[in-house]
Amino acid sequence: RMVHARYAELLKDIPGISLHSNPDGDFDSNYWLCNILIDSDITRFTPEQLRIALGDANIESRLLWKPMHMQPVFAGAPAYTDGTSERLFASGLCIPAGPYVGLPEIDRIVDVICKLHCYDKW
């Protein structure tokens, strides 16, 4: 939860970046996975471009899970979709979280995001 709270604090004012959070007080996530949604029209970069920039800084990240109906093994299988999973896959990125991610690591991750965004956070 500390990791998510720090990300929330540092990312809250960056245009086009939103951090997945609990929808309301009825939920109590442990935030084992932190992910962001990127509005590429605002940020001018895609999740894949950010993944590469983080990788260049030796920071592991990955795109959100590819929807099952988009995977080759399920080509032609029935799928009942409304566009939500495709939209999340196209705009989402999982960023480092967990017990080994501390404040200095989070600051470094957000710094990469800010530099790619050309946003003077610091």
N, C-alpha and C positions, 0 to 999 in steps of 0.2 A: 504494500500500500504506500510505503514511503517513496518508492520509485515512481509510481503513478502520480502521487501528489507533487513531486518535484517536476516531472514532465509537464503536468498541468500548469504549474506556476510559470515555467519558462516558455511554454508554447502558447499560452493564452492570448498573447497580443500579436502573434505572427499571422498575418493575413493568409488565408487559404489553407491553413493547417488546423485540423481538429483532432483532438485526442478522444478516443472512445472512452466513455465514462458510464457510470450507473445512470439509468434513466430517471430514477427518483429514489427517495429514502426507503422504499420497500425492498430494495435490492442491496446486497452486501457482497460485492465482488472481492475476491482475493487478488485480482489483477495479476495473475500468473503470466498473462500475455498482455503486452501493451501494443496497441496499434493506432496508427494515425491514418486519417483520410486526407488526401491531397487534392485540392481543387486546382488543377493544372492551368486553368484559365487565369487564375490569380497568381499562383506561384511562378508560372512559366517553366516549371519542371515537372516531370512525371515521377511516379513511384520508382520506376526502373532507373531513372537518372539519379534519384536520391540513393537508391540501393548501391549503385556503382560508386557514388561519391563517398558513402559511408565505407564501402569496401576498400576504397583507395586509402582511407584513414585506418585500415585494419579493424573496422567495426562491422560485425556481422549483422545483417538484417535480411528479411525476405518478404516477398510479396505475400499478400493474404492468400489463403488456400484457393486454388483454382476450383471453381464449381464442378461438381461431378459430371453434370451433363455436358461440360465443355471438354472433358478428357477423352482422348481417342478411344479408350476401352469402352466407353459408353456411347459412342457415336451411333446414332440411329435408335437409341433406347428412348422410351417415353420420358418426357420431362415436363414438369408443371412449374413454370416460372413466371415471374412478373417483372423481371429486370433487376431486382434488388441484388441478387448474388453477382450478376455480371457487373453492376455498378460498383459494388464493394471491391470486387477483384481488380477492376480497372483503376481504382483510386486509392487502394489501401496498401499499407506497408507495416509489417511487424518490426518494432524496434526493440533493442535489448531490454530485458527485464529479468528479475529474479534475485536471489540472495547474494549473488556475486557482483551485482551492479550497484555501485555506490554513487554518491553525489559527484565526485570528480568525473566519473565515466558519463553520467547523465549530462553534465555540463559540456563535456567534449562532444557528445552526440548532438546536442542542440546547437553547438557552435558550428558543426558541419552543416546542419540544416540552415542556419542563419547565413552562412557564407554562400551556400548555393542559392539562397533566396535573395542575396544582396541586402539583407535586413540587418541593420546595426543594432543588435540586441544588447551587446555589452557596452 
